[in-house]
Amino acid sequence: MGVELPEEPVSGFKVRLFTSGTSCLIRCSGTLDGPDSTLALQPHLLALHDALVLEKFTSVKLDGSAVDYMNSSAIKCFMAWFLKAERAKGPTYIIEVVFDPKRTWQFVSFTTMSRIAPKVLKTSALTAPPVAS
């Protein structure tokens, strides 16, 4: 099976997945607002959960800071994944969502989701890179 996601599950929305040991990094970018977002993306996210559990991953970092926009259907896809992890019996993994605090929709959406799935979901604001002197 393996831990994987398609590189462009929905046109205009890119995903890059990296693994190292029991950690996984997922970087998302683009826009996720098509009417087919739920049908195209949600099955992949739920299958990802199953693979992460099967392969005993302990942490996932989901970097959504480069996502320009997600409609409510797309947010629902991610929430379905987060809730599946939250409700899993036995050991699961922690998901850290990195968001861009300058994008209000990201702050509101991801921090709200972390209150709904507090056992597995943590959020952190993207910090600016240090200024070179």
C-alpha positions in Angstrom: 0.0 0.0 0.0 2.5 2.7 1.1 2.1 6.2 2.2 1.2 8.3 -0.8 -0.9 11.0 -2.3 -1.4 12.0 -5.9 0.7 15.1 -6.9 -2.3 17.0 -8.2 -5.5 15.3 -6.9 -7.6 18.2 -8.1 -6.5 20.6 -10.9 -4.7 23.6 -9.5 -4.0 21.9 -6.1 -0.5 20.4 -5.7 0.7 18.0 -3.0 4.2 16.9 -2.3 4.7 14.1 0.3 8.0 13.2 1.9 8.7 10.5 4.5 11.6 9.9 6.9 11.4 7.1 9.5 8.0 7.5 11.2 7.5 11.1 10.2 5.7 12.4 7.1 5.7 15.9 5.6 3.0 17.0 3.2 3.3 20.3 1.4 0.2 21.7 -0.3 0.0 24.6 -2.6 -2.5 26.2 -5.1 -6.2 26.5 -4.9 -8.8 23.9 -3.9 -12.2 25.1 -4.8 -13.5 22.9 -7.6 -16.9 21.3 -7.3 -15.2 17.8 -7.4 -12.8 18.5 -4.5 -14.6 16.1 -2.1 -14.9 13.3 -4.6 -11.4 13.7 -5.8 -9.5 14.3 -2.6 -11.3 12.8 0.4 -10.8 9.1 -0.6 -7.0 9.8 -0.9 -6.9 11.5 2.5 -8.8 8.6 4.2 -6.5 6.0 2.5 -3.5 8.1 3.7 -4.8 7.7 7.3 -5.0 3.9 6.9 -1.5 3.8 5.5 0.0 6.0 8.2 -1.6 3.7 10.9 -0.6 0.5 9.2 3.0 1.7 8.8 3.1 3.0 12.4 3.8 6.7 11.6 3.9 8.9 14.7 3.9 12.4 13.2 2.6 14.2 10.1 3.4 17.8 9.3 0.9 19.3 6.9 2.2 22.5 5.5 -0.8 24.4 4.0 0.8 27.8 4.2 1.1 28.0 0.4 -2.5 27.2 -0.2 -4.2 30.3 -1.7 -7.7 29.2 -1.0 -9.9 26.2 0.0 -13.7 26.2 -0.3 -15.8 24.6 2.4 -16.0 21.3 0.6 -12.2 21.1 0.6 -12.0 22.0 4.2 -14.5 19.2 4.9 -12.2 16.7 3.2 -9.3 17.5 5.5 -11.7 17.5 8.5 -12.9 14.0 7.6 -9.2 12.9 7.7 -8.5 14.6 11.0 -11.7 13.1 12.6 -10.8 9.6 11.4 -7.4 10.0 13.1 -9.0 11.5 16.2 -11.5 8.6 16.6 -9.0 5.9 15.8 -8.7 3.2 18.4 -5.2 2.5 19.6 -2.1 4.5 18.9 -2.3 7.0 16.1 -0.1 9.9 14.9 -0.1 13.6 15.6 -0.8 16.0 12.8 0.8 19.5 12.9 -0.8 21.9 10.5 1.4 24.8 9.5 -0.6 27.8 8.3 0.1 31.3 7.1 -1.2 33.8 9.7 -1.5 36.4 7.0 -4.2 34.4 5.3 -7.2 34.9 7.6 -9.1 31.9 6.2 -6.2 29.6 7.1 -6.0 30.8 10.7 -9.8 30.6 11.2 -10.2 27.2 9.5 -7.2 25.3 10.9 -7.4 26.6 14.5 -11.1 25.7 14.5 -10.4 22.2 13.3 -7.7 21.8 16.0 -10.5 22.4 18.6 -12.6 19.7 17.0 -9.8 17.1 16.9 -7.6 18.2 19.8 -6.1 14.7 20.5 -4.3 14.6 17.1 -4.4 18.0 15.5 -2.0 20.8 16.5 -1.5 24.1 14.6 1.4 26.4 14.2 1.7 29.7 12.4 4.4 30.0 9.7 7.2 32.1 11.0 9.1 34.4 8.7 12.6 33.3 7.8 15.3 35.3 9.7 16.4 38.5 8.0 20.0 38.3 6.8 22.2 41.0 8.2 
